[in-house]
């Protein structure tokens, strides 16, 4: 094998031009695939930075009999009582840990104004299940998570320790204050540790038993609420226990809980899967997008491989005598195929190494993605060992893809003519037709990529230029969480009431409102509702709908018109009849031919609290600029209570203040701080930003990077396809030199020669374009649905087709021009 590599390297050194073109072509194709994989790896697939991460399993709740809206999925975390029962009854787990992200008010001194930090509430055996020892100090003892509110101990995150504690090794034993409660530092987590989720880095880790004490009276005790499914459960199995066996046991326990607690568990079950698969379940839309991007990158790689395959076929003609001689003296065909595949493997590996440069440049681009959130996200798109392994696999696969067919063809020549003339011309027409097919594939693939990129760009441009459905200018946002200061519910309502009164009195403030969620940011809640008088699908007991708790004036501040009925008013108090405002999608879906105003729906089931629809709000965007229209409900904040129907974790607690200003919103940041300081100097302001900044980061930022990525893939396919066409036409001219020389010698016009060669090139390009158009039309419906494009532009398709044909004309013209300048005397003498 080593001799094969040495011989292959010498052979490639003798043809540096061929090697350079082949390596660069593959580098573009392999690099595009590695870049797309690094994006998926950084956002979804990267395992937790713990030992034996592949052995981690996750337990989730699966909701049954429930219709899910856009962005809502059937798998959710587990409630703490369910976790506790599962841990007590199961015999399959070596360890089972629970965790939940939560905001904290952090300060070094008790009277100091706290800063908002995100930490993790964890069960006592969390670090042991993760198999991670702290960098300093110790982890939690089992008894430190047994008694509610007793053990105020904390383990600091490594980055938090470095940034906020100066990285001092004597931090163990000190006291810090979380929500005005003194906590003793017992350890510092290992560097790079991000559990329980790889993309969210907690500032510190606190026993779950301290959760109720930290929240005070402002929130219900989640340790006692079986309906509050917000606990992540991860664990490791005992030796010899399979995932299937543990999953069956968890399912049995889930059925027992549904019988024992029908009010909360009747429509849910417990399901066990791997930790990575659990994250994929939570984000199926993201997985579909990543899969589609990888498919597009695979098209680029196929184009690159077709390009290199054509080069190898052309190069094989020059090596016909060499291969024929080796076969004639007794070399086995299998031995020669192995040698040629070794050459292909070297080319592919060099392309893979150079492709890592392309992937790194793409990773730098992806690192510019910003999500407007106060959650400490860790977006790491670095080329880790998983990406390197993927690149190696892509390189080996491409070597087989582009190298096997030329190796089989080159090692099967007609020996007699090959030994006499160094050519095997009997199969010339068949082999040329094979090269023609490769170019047609390249052109068709290039057209698919270019059409998709242009249609996506057009769709994004329309979305970005069209109204978002809410006010984006002259709005300042600031979030608050009184639970960080351990406010009671009464104190919380009083604080928000006084805050609204004070900010509305500011000279440059036209209006103010508070809301649980803000457009384009994570937030809000999910309500399980049953619309009265509506026949739900068989087996469906409730409908899950995204919701937002708002104050009066929210629709005025955000400039969201009420198209029917009325908005939320100050008279909608806790003791008033329950009301809600729904959006147009909700009204159209459940009351298509009726006026939705006055209709009712019930919470959490057909026997739940009845809520009357007081108004219908115009459809707007809620989470992302390219989201499809889906149902949405607004409820008065004064009537909002924990529903126990939340699907997934709501990492942002508290509410957000929205100020509609007459001048630049940033000018009100100072007055707002003074108002908050006058109300409570210890109340931190979280995430002070304008609505324009939020929309710009969410839309122009993340969406812009995706559009650049699509444009890059389309451009790579275009360049590689043209290179393949140019190479084929050059090769075709070399095969037809004698014919062209004779034509010129007997008086053929040189312009006619150019037309003849151009006709061949345009025939190939035209066939590829036609096939590409047909393939696009077949795939356009799902693709346009994926990119949320509501209309297809035939003019863009025609423009891409004409542009590709024009570029193909240029690619074929250069070889045609050289052919027209052939000297017939020189050509015929050589022949």
N, C-alpha and C positions, 0 to 999 in steps of 0.2 A: 504493500500500500504506500509506503514511504517513497519507493522508487516511482510509483505512479505520480505522486505529488511533485517530485523533482522533475520528471519528464514534462509534466503539464506546465510547470512554471517556466521551463526553458522554451517550450513551444509558444507560450503566451508572450514571452520576452521578444520572440522573433516577429510578433505581430502587435506592436504597441498600439497602433491606431485602432485595430479591432478591439483590443482589450479595454482601452480607455472608453470607447463608445459603449461597449457592452456593460462595463461596470457602472458608468454614469446612468445609463438607462435603468438598470436594476436598482441603483441607489435611490432614484426618484420613486420607483414603485414600492420597494421595501420600506423606504423611509416614510412614505405616506401611510402605509399600514401600521408601522410602529407608532407613528404620531397619533393615529386614531385610537390605537390600543392604549397608549399612555393616557389619553383623555378618559377613556372608560375606566382604566385602572385607577386613576387618581380620584374619580368621583364615585365609583361604585364597587369595583372589584378588588381593590387592595385589601389584603387581610389585616387583621389587627396586629400591631407590633408586639406580639406576645409569643412565648415559646409554643411550638406545635399548634399554631393558629388554625390549621386545617381540621384539628380535632374538636374545635369549639362547636357546640350546637346551640340552637336558639329555640325557645318555646314562644309561640304566638297564639293569640286568639283568632279564630276564624268565625266571621259572622255569617249566619245562615238566614235565609228568608228576608233578605234586605236588598233593595235596589240601590245601587251606588251611582252617584253623579260623577261628573268629570273631576279628576284629581283625587277621588276617594276610592279606597281599595278595601278588599274584603279581609285583609290581615291587619291585626292591630296588636299593640303590646298587651300585657296581662295585668290584671288587678293584683294588688298586694295580697288580699285574702286568698285569691286563687293560687298565687305563687306559694304562699305558706302551706296550703293544703297539698299542692303538688309535691313540694319538698318533703312533707311528712309522710305521704302515702307511697311515693315512688321508691323502687328498689334498684333502679337502673343507673342512677347518677352517682359518680364519685364526688361531685360537688355541683351545687346549683346556686347561682348568685343573681341578685336583683339590683337594678340601678335605675336612676332617673335624673336627667338634667334639670337644674333649677337655678334661678337667679338668686344672688345673695347680695346683701349690702355689706361690703367689707370696709373695715377701718382698723388702724393700728391701736388707736385710743378710743375709749368708750364715747367720749364727747365729740369726737372728730366726725366731720361730714363723711358719710360712707360713699364708696364708689361701687357701682354695680359690677359684679363679676359673676360669670357662670361657673357653677360647680356641679358636682355629681353627688347625689344621695345614693349610698351603696349599702348592701347588706354586709354583715360582719365578715363573711368569708370571700368577699369579692376578689381581693388580691391573691388569695390562695387558689381560687378557681382559675384566675388568669395566669397563675404560675409565675408571678412577678414579685420580686422582693423590692422594697423601697431602696432608693439610693442612700438615704440617711434614715436613722431611727428604725421604727418597727411598723408593721401593719396592724390592723384592728384585731383585738382579741374577740373570740366568739361571744363573750358575754357583753361586749360593748355595743351590741345591736339587739339586745333582748328586752330592755326596759325602756319604754317610751320616755324621751326627754331627759334621761339620767346622765348619759356619757357624752359630754361636750368635748369631743376630741376630733382632730382634723389632721389629714395628710395633705400636704401641699403638692400641687403640680410642679414639675421641674421648671417650666418656663415662668410660672408665677413666682416661684422661689427666687429665680435669677432676677427677674424684672422688679418685683415689688418688695422683696426681702434682701436684695443685694447679694444673694448667693452665699449668705453667711452660714457656716457650718453649725454654729451654736444656736440656730433657730429652733431646734428641737427643745421642747420644754417651755418655750415662750407662749404668750397668750395673744391671740388676735380676736377681733370682734366681728361676728357675722350676725347681721340683723340685731345688733346691740346685745348679743349674747357672747360672753367670753368663751373661747375655745382654746384648748391646750394643743399645741402642735406636737404630734408624736412621730412624724416622719415626713420624708420628701420622696415623691414618686420618681421612678427611673426616667432618665432623659428619653424623650420621644414617645412616652407612654400616652396613648390617646383613648384607651378603652373607656366606655363600652362601645364607642363608635369611632371609626378611624379618621373621620373628617371633622370631628368636633373635639376640641381640647379643653378639658375642664381645668379651672384654676385650682380647685382643691376637691378633696373627697371627704364626705361627712356621713356618719352612720344614718341609715334610713330611719331608725327609731327617733332621731332628732327632728324629723320633718315636721311633725305637728307643733312642736315647741318653736321651731323657727318661723312657721307661718302664723303663730299666735292664734287669735280668734278670727282672723280675716278670711281663712279658707277652711273648708271641711277637712277632717283628718283622712287622708287618702289611705292610711293603714287600715281603716275600718270600712272603706267604701268598696264593696265588691263590684259595683258598676263602673268605677273609675279605672278604666284600662289604660294605664300610662306607665307601667313598669316594664322595662326591658329585662328579660330573663335569659341568661346564658349559662352554660355549664359544660361539664365534661362527663363522659360516660365511664362506667366501671370497666376494667379490662375484660374483654370477652363479650361485652354487651354490644350488639349491633344497633345501628341507628333505627332500623326497621322495628326491632323489638322494643326499644325505648319509645318510639313513636306510637306503637300499639298500646303500650302501657299508659302514655299520656292521654291518648284518645279515650281509654276506659275511664280514667280519672275525670276527664272532662265531662263524660256522660253522667258520671255520678254527681258531679257538681251541678249539672243542669237539672237533675232530679231534685237535689237537695235545696237548690236556690233558683226556682223557676222564674222569679221576678227579674233576676239579673242575668241568669246564665242559660235560659231556655233556648235562645237563638245563637248561642256561641259554643265553640268547642276548642279544645287545646290541640295544637299541631306542633310537631317537632321537626326541625330541619337543620341543615348546616347554617353557620353564622352568615356566610356569604350569601347563601340562597335566601335567607331571611331578609337581607337588605335588598336583594333583587325583587322579592315579592312586594316590598314597600314601594319600589320605584319601577313598576313595569313599563311606564312610558319612557323613562330615561333609558332603560335597557333596549327598547325598540329603536330609539334615536341612535344610540351607540351602535347597535347592530346594523342600522341602515348606513351610517357613516363608514363602518368597516366594510360593508358591501361595496360602497362607492370606491373606497381605497383598493379593494380587491380588483375592481374593474381597471384601475390604473395599473395594478401589478400585472394583470393579464395582458394589457397593452404593451407594457414593458417587456414581458416575457415573449410575446409575439415578435417584438422588434428584435430581441436578441436571437430568437429562433431563426428568423430570416437571415440574420448575420451569420449564424452557424451554418445554415444551409448553403449560403453563398461561399463561405470559407471552405466548406466540405468539398466543393468542386475543385478548389486548388489543391486539396490534399488527396485527391482520388488515387494518383499514382502511388503515393506513400502507403495508403491503406491497402491498395491492391498488392503491392510487393510484400507487405507484412502477412497478408492472407496467403499469398502464394508460397511463402517459405514456411508455412505451418502454424502461424499464429491463430489461435481460436477466436471466433467472432465475439464470444462472451468476454474474452480478455480485452479486445479492442473497445467494446462497448464500455467496459469498466474504465478504461483509460480516458475515453472521451467524456464520460460522466464526471470523472475526476477533474478534468479541465473545466467543465461546467460548474462543478462545485466550488472550485477556486474563484471563478468569476462571481458566483453568487455570494460567497462569503465576503469577498472584497466589496461587492455592492452593498451587503448588509452592514459592513463596518462604516462605509461612507453614508449609508442610509441613516445611521445613528446621528450623524450631523444634521440631516434634515429633520429627524425626530426631535432633536434637542432644540432646534430653532422653533419648531412648532410648539414644544413644551413651554418655551419662553413666551410665545404668543398666548397660549392658554393660561399662563400664570397671571395675565392681565385681567382675567375674569374676576369681577367683583359682584357680590350679592349684598344688596342693602339690608343688612340684618345686624343685630347686636349680638348674635350668637358667634362665639369664637371659632369660626370655620377654619380648617386647615386644608387648603387646596394645594396638594402636592402632586405635580405632574412630572416629577423627576424620572429619569430612566433607571428604575430600580431593577433588581435581578429578574423580576417577572417580565418586564419589558424586554430585557436583553434575551431571555429565553424565548420569548415570542419572536423576536427578530431573527434569532438563530433558526427557529422552526420555519419562519417565512422564507429564509434564505435557502434552506435545504429543499423546501417544497418547490420554490421557483426553479432551482437547479434541475429537479426532475421534470418540471413542467416544460421548460424551454430546451432542456438538453437531451431528453430521452428520444424524441422523434428524430432529430438530426443524427444522433448516434446510431439508431437503427438503420436509417437510410444510408448513411455514409459507409457503414460496414457491410453493405449488400450490393456492391457494384458488379457490373459485367467485367470479369477479369481480363478477357482478351483485349477489348478496346481500351480498357483502362491502362493496361501495361504498355500498349503500343503508343497511345496518344496522350495518356495522362488524363483522359476524360471518359465519362460514362454517359454518353449522350442519348442512349436509347430511351432513358426515362426523363429526358429533358422537359418535354411538354408537361408530363404528369407532375414533375417536381415544381415547375414554374407555376402550374395551377395551384399547387399547395401553398406556394409563397403568396400568390394572389389572394387566396382565401385568408391568409394571416393578415394581410393589409386591410382587407374588407372588414375583418373583425376589429382591427384597430380603429378604423374610421367610424364604424358603428358604435363602438364603446366610447370613443371621444365625443361623438354627437350626443349620446345619452348623458354624459357628464356635463357637457356644456349647456344642454337644454335644461337639465335640472338646476345647475348653478344660476343660470339667467332667470329661470322661473322663480327660484327661491329668492333671488335678489329683488325681483319685481314685487313678489309678495311681501317681502320685508319692507320695501320702500313704501308700499301702499299702507301697510299696517302702521309704520312709523309716522307717516304723514297724516293718517286718518285720526280723528279724535279718539282719545282713550275712553271717553265717556264720563270723565270727571275733570275737575280743574287741576291743571298741572303747574300753573304759574301763581305767584303771589300767595303761596301756602307754606307755612312753616310748621314742622311737626316736632314734637318732643314727647318722649315716653316717660311714664312714671309707674312705680310699683310700690305703693304704700306698705305692702307686706314686708318689704326690706327693713322698714322701721317698726314692724310688728303692730301696725294699726289694726284696730278692731273694725268690723264692717261699718259701724256707725261713724267712726273716725274717718274711714275711707270716703264714705259718701259726703261727709262734711268738708273734707279736704278738696274733693273735686268740685263741690258746689262753690266754695269760696274761690277756688282757682278760676273757674269759669267767670264768676262775677268780676274778679279783678282784671283778668286779661281782656274781657269785653269792654272794660272802661278805658283801656289804653287808647291814646289818640289815633294811632294809625291802624287799629284793628277793626275790620269791618264785621267780623263774625268769628265765633269760636265754638268748637264742639269737641267731644271726646268720643273715642271709638275703641273697641277691642282690637280691631284689625284695620290696617291701612293698605290701600291698593298697592300692588307690586311688592309687598313685603309679607313674610310668613306671619300668620296671625289668624284671629277669628276662632271659630269653633265649628262643630258638626252637629246638626240636629237630626234625630230620627223622627220623622213625621209621617202621619197618615192623613192625606187629604180626604176630607169627608165628601161622600158622593162620588168618589172616583174608584173605578175597578182596577186594582193593582194586578200585575201578572200573577198567575197561579203560584202559590208557594211563597209569595212575597208578603211579609208582614209589615214592613215599614220602608220608608224611603230615606236615605241619608242625603242631606243637603247642607252645603257649606253655608255658614251664617256669620253674622257680625252684630255685636251688641253696640248700640250707638245712643248718643244723647240727642235731644232736640237740636235743631239747626244744622245737623250733619249734612243733609241734602243741600241746604243753602250754601254752606261753606264749601262743599265739594262740587257744587254746581251740577248735581245729578237731578234732572227733572223728574217730577212725579207725573206720570202720564194718566193716572186714574186714581181717584180717591184722594187721600191726604197723606202727609208725611208723619213721622213720629213727632209728638207734641209734648210740651212740658206737663200737660194734664195726664199723660200716660204714666201714672204712678204705680207703686207696688200694690196698692189697694184698689187699683182700677181694673176693669176687665182687660184680659190679656189680648194684645194686638200685635200685629207684625206688618211689615211692608215686604212684598216679594218683588222680584225682578220680572221682566217681560218673558224670559225663558220659562220661568215657573208658571206664569199665567197661561202662556200658550200651550205648555205641555199638559197641564191638568184641567184647564178650562178653555179649550180652543175656541169654542163657539159661545162662550158666556162671559159675563163680566166677573172677574175674580174678586172684585171688592165686595165684601160682605160674606164671602165664603169662609169656611173654617178648616183648620187642620188640627190634628191632635199630636201631642208630643209622646214619643217613646212607645206608641202603640195605640190601638183602637180605643183603649180605656184611659188614655192619658189626658192631660190638661188640654182643654180646647182653646185655640187661639184664632181670633178673627183677623182676616186680611183687611187692613184698613186702607191700603194703597198699593199701587204698582209703580215701581221705579224703572226708569229707562235702563236698558241693558248697557253694561260697561265692562271694562277689564278688571279682573280681581287679583290675579297672581302673576300673569305673564302676558306680554304683548301679543303672542301668537296663540293664545288659548282659544278653544272653540267656545261658543256660547253655552252656558250651563246654568242650572237653577241656583238661586241665591236668595237668602232670607235675611232681612234686617229686623232686629227686635230691640225694644227700648232697653237701655242699660238699667233703668230702674226696675224693670221686670225680669231681668236676666238672672237666672239661678243655675247652679250646676245641674246639668241634665243627666250626667252619667252615660252619655251616648257618644262620647268623643272617640273618633277613630284615629288613632295615632297620637303622638305627643304634641302638645302645644307649648313650645319652648319659651314663648314670650308671654309672660303674665302681666297683670296690670293693664293699663290703657294708654292710648296715645292722644295727646292734645293736638288739635289742628287749628291753626290760626289763619284766617283769610285777611291779608294785609293790603292796605292801599298802596304802599310803596314796596321797595325791595324787602322780601321777607327776612333776610339776614339782619336787617336793621332792628328787628324786634327781638333778637336773641338776648341782648343786654337787658332790656326792660323785662323780658320773661324771667330771666334769672333773678332779678330784683324782686319780682312778685313772689317767686317760689321761696326765696330766702326770707321774705317777710312772713310767709305762712309757716314755714318750717325749714330752718337752716340745715337740718339733718336729712332733708329729702333730696336724693340725687336726681338730676335730670339725665335721662338715658337717650342717646341717639338723637341729638339735636341736628336736624337736617331739613332741607327744603324738599318739597314734593318734586320739583324739577330735577333735583339731584337723584332722587330715588328712581324716577322714570328713566333718566339718562343712563344710570348705571345698569338698570334692569333691561332696558331696551337697547339703547345704542351700544352699551358695553358688551354684555354677554351675547346678544343677538348679532352685533356687528362682528364679533370674533367668529361666530359660526358661519356667517356669510363669507368672511375671508377664507375660512377653511374650505367651504364649498367651491369658491372661486379658484383656490389653489389646486384642488383636485381636478377641476375642469381644465385649468391651464396645463397641468402636467399631462393629462390625457391627450390634449390637443398637440402639444409639442412632441410627445412620443409617437403619436399617429403620423404626424408630418415627417418625422425622422424615418419611420418605417417605410412610408411611401417613397421618400427620396432614395432610401437604400435599395428598395426593390427596382425602381426605375433605373438606377445606376447599374444594378446587376443585369437587368433586362437588356440594356444597351450593350453591355459587355458581351452578352450571349449573341446578340444580333449584329456584331461588328462586321462580319463578313457580308451578311445580307445588305446592311446599310452601305458598305463600301461598294458593292456591286451596283446598287441603286444609283449611287452618286456617279459611278464610273460610266454608266450608260445614259446619264443625262438627267437624273432625278433632281428636281429643284430642292435646295436646302430648306426652303420654307416648308415644302411638303414633308421633308423628314421630320422637322420640328412638329408639324401637325400630327404625323403618324404616332410619334412617341407621346405627345400630349393626349391624343385620343385614348391611348391605352391607360395612361394615368388617370384621366378623368372618368373613364369607364369604371375603374376600380373604386375611385372616390365616390362616384355617383351611386354605385351599388351599395357601398358601405353606408352612405347617407340614407338611401331608401330603406335599408334594413333597420338602421338606427331609428328612423321616424316610425316605422311599424312597431318596433319594440317599445318606443316611448308611448305611443298611443295605447298599447296594451297595458303598460304599467302606470299610465298617467293618473288614473283614478286613485289608487292607494297612495301614490307619491304625493299628489296634490293635497290629499287628506292629511298626510303626515306633516307637511309643511304649512298646513292651514291656509292654503291659497284657494280663494273662492272662485277664481276665474282663470282660464287658461288663455295665454296670449299666442295666437297663431302667428302674429307678426314676429314675435321673438323666435319662434321655431323656424320660420322662414329665414330670418336674419342669420341664425346660427348655421342653417344648412347652406345658405349662399356664402357666408364667410368661410365655412369649412371647405367648400368647393373652390373658392378663390385661393385660399391658402394652398390647397392641393395642386391647383394649377401652377402656382409658383414653385412648389416642390418638384413637380414633374418637368417644369420648363428648363431648369438648370441642366439636368442630364440630356434633355432633348436638344438644347443648344450645343452641348459638347458633341452629341452625335452628329449634328449637322455640319460640324467642322472637322469631321474625320477625313484624313487623307486616304483616298482609295488605294493609291499605290502602296503606302505603308501597310495598310490593313491586309491587302491581298498578298503581299510578299510574306507577311507573317503567317498567313493561313497556309 
